[in-house]
Amino acid sequence: MAEVGEIIEGCRLPVLRRNQDNEDEWPLAEILSVKDMSGRKLFYVHYIDFNKRLDEWVTHERLDLKKIQFPKKEAKTPTKNGLPGSRPGSPEREVKRKVEVVSPATPVPSETAPASVFPQNGSARRAVAAQPGRKRKSNCLGTDEDSQDSSDGIPSAPRMTGSLVSDRSHDDIVTRMKNIECIELGRHRLKPWYFSPYPQELTTLPVLYLCEFCLKYGRSLKCLQRHLTKCDLRHPPGNEIYRKGTISFFEIDGRKNKSYSQNLCLLAKCFLDHKTLYYDTDPFLFYVMTEYDCKGFHIVGYFSKEKESTEDYNVACILTLPPYQRRGYGKLLIEFSYELSKVEGKTGTPEKPLSDLGLLSYRSYWSQTILEILMGLKSESGERPQITINEISEITSIKKEDVISTLQYLNLINYYKGQYILTLSEDIVDGHERAMLKRLLRIDSKCLHFTPKDWSKRGKW
């Protein structure tokens, strides 16, 4: 059995942790860092096949030293003409290694062929049929450690402008580890999930204090209290473009409100692992959702979007802060982003890859929105009502590829008597109706006061 002093970075061994059911388990973990605290060794572990937000510091008592695996010695980097060769982890190699061709697993209806209600064996309440048309080409899909998404329209190589997708090839031991212990934001204390590039001197503090209105950070409660006597903000800077009840949305220009936008990105990075943070916020708009009470407008979540997107992205980053998760706010943010797309007269899609939580929220929103359309179809003159993929996309502003991938995900597409048929079973319909009863928060388009700008004619943002 190995000794505690022999444990080094890169070792793998089972580590004791409590699961969601409060039961002990011993998943395999990798040691990322070792430190001494008051003469006691602590080990920063990443649980293999688990999300990085579960990474933590542990004592040696939680390590199973009998099953330790020491890291293998790395082969020397090959050289060419006396110069170091490309490392296996270089960005170019990383992108090539990640790309794979995936073909659709289920048949795909034509985007323009009409769909109609079609009963199947008497067991389905509603069904939609589409004429056979051209099949969709297979796409090159990039993968991400947080993403389980296999929807279409993902570029084969990561785009590296703005606060967009991280290609994971520049991870080092510093950025793989959480560096902030705790954040106090208004009446909430938040435990960060991931690394965020706050100034180094703040990473040793037990608590980082943030002003909940301007998001400036301070090293102590005294600093925050002194700041609050001078900070006159009680809501995010920018224009309030939506208000219904206690929920408001503010539009913030990343160029006009640079300090706030950068502070928002720093806070968001604590809970987003799959995006790369850039300090150039000029090309972005930020839409911050708040909840109002007598003390002001408190941030609940936000999403950002590019002022000009060549790929029809209507969301770059999206986040609901942990205290407000699992309460319907994430879906409300998504619904609001598509409401803006409707006003702009465009279809939109979120930037890929999505995080695991983002993917769940989007799949749920797409499913509910599309099923709402299909179940609302009414027959005319006794004939089955008809609708096309393009029409669904125009009504909802959801991009066609996302409509098709959602129909595939729901496993609605069948082939029947020479037609592609979308069959809504009783289970699907009943499940949808139950979900909609729980979905109490909805966007009211009458409360939106938004005029889209044509950023292409503005020379500089």
Secondary structure, 3 states (H helix, E strand, C coil): CCCHHHCCCCCEEEECEECCCCCEECCEEEEEEEEEECCEEEEEEEECCCCHHHCEEEEHHHECHHHCECCCCCCCCCEECCEECCCCCCHHHHHHHHCEEECCCCCCCCCCCCEEECCCCCCEEEEEEECCCCCCCCEEECCCCCCCCCCCCCCCCCCCCCCCECCCCCCCCCCCCCCCCCEEECCEEECCCCCCCCCHHHCCCCCEEECCCCCCEECCHHHHHHHHHHCCCCCCCCEEEEEECCEEEEEEECCCCHHHHHHHHHHHHCCCCCECCCCCCCCEEEEEEEEEECCEEEEEEEEEEECCCCCCEEECEEEECHHHCCCCHHHHHHHHHHHHHHHHCCCEEECCCCCHHHHHHHHHHHHHHHHHHHHCCCCECCECCEECHHHHHHHHCECHHHHHHHHHHCCCEEEECCEEEEEEEHHHHHHHHHHHHHCCCCCCHHHECCCCCCHHHCCCC
